[in-house]
């Protein structure tokens, strides 16, 4: 999967911490702040859980799983986006 199914933006490769619960090095994530899924998530999380957070669409290329990736603030994961191969190697 290359594009977000909610806004059709190209998914970004986001490197995860070594001790993450996903069991993988990276996820493909929609980082579009104008994505309806992400924008609606703020209200949905508040209305259902009284939590100031949202979620971004993500795709796990290793398992095929797709779904929400929790964010507590808009900047979450933005500094973990891999731009090129050299950057990726620096994070591993």
C-alpha positions in Angstrom: 0.0 0.0 0.0 1.5 3.3 -1.1 -1.3 5.8 -0.4 -3.6 6.7 2.5 -7.0 5.2 1.8 -8.6 8.3 3.5 -6.9 11.2 1.7 -4.8 9.5 -1.0 -1.6 11.1 0.3 1.6 9.1 -0.2 2.4 7.2 3.0 5.7 8.1 4.7 8.2 5.6 6.1 8.4 6.2 9.9 11.2 4.6 11.8 10.2 3.3 15.2 12.3 3.0 18.4 14.1 -0.2 18.9 12.0 -1.2 21.9 8.6 -0.6 20.2 5.6 -2.9 20.6 5.0 -3.3 16.9 7.9 -5.7 16.5 9.1 -4.0 13.2 11.7 -1.3 12.4 9.2 1.0 10.6 5.6 1.6 9.6 4.2 3.4 6.6 2.1 6.4 7.9 -0.1 9.1 6.5 1.6 12.3 7.8 -1.0 14.6 6.1 -2.3 17.0 8.7 -5.3 17.7 6.4 -6.3 14.0 6.2 -9.9 13.7 7.3 -9.2 10.5 9.2 -6.6 12.3 11.3 -8.7 15.5 11.7 -11.8 13.7 12.7 -9.8 11.6 15.2 -9.3 14.5 17.6 -13.1 14.9 18.1 -13.7 11.2 18.1 -11.1 10.5 20.8 -12.5 13.4 22.9 -16.1 12.4 22.5 -15.5 8.8 23.3 -12.6 8.8 25.8 -12.2 12.4 26.9 -8.6 12.3 25.7 -6.8 15.0 23.7 -5.3 12.8 21.0 -6.0 11.5 17.5 -4.6 8.8 15.2 -3.0 8.6 11.8 -3.6 5.9 9.2 -0.7 3.4 9.1 0.2 0.3 7.1 2.6 -2.4 8.4 4.4 -3.7 5.3 5.6 -6.8 7.2 2.2 -8.1 8.4 -0.2 -6.3 6.1 -2.1 -4.8 9.0 -3.6 -1.4 8.5 -5.3 0.9 11.0 -4.8 3.7 13.5 -1.5 4.9 14.9 -2.1 6.9 18.1 -0.8 10.5 18.3 -1.1 12.7 21.3 0.1 15.8 19.5 0.4 16.9 15.9 4.2 16.6 15.9 4.3 13.0 17.0 6.4 10.9 14.5 7.2 13.8 12.3 10.9 13.7 13.3 11.0 10.0 12.6 10.1 10.2 8.9 12.8 8.6 6.7 13.6 10.7 3.7 16.2 8.6 2.0 18.3 5.4 2.5 21.2 7.2 4.2 18.9 8.6 6.8 17.4 5.1 7.4 20.8 3.6 7.9 21.7 6.3 10.4 18.7 5.4 12.5 19.4 1.6 12.6 
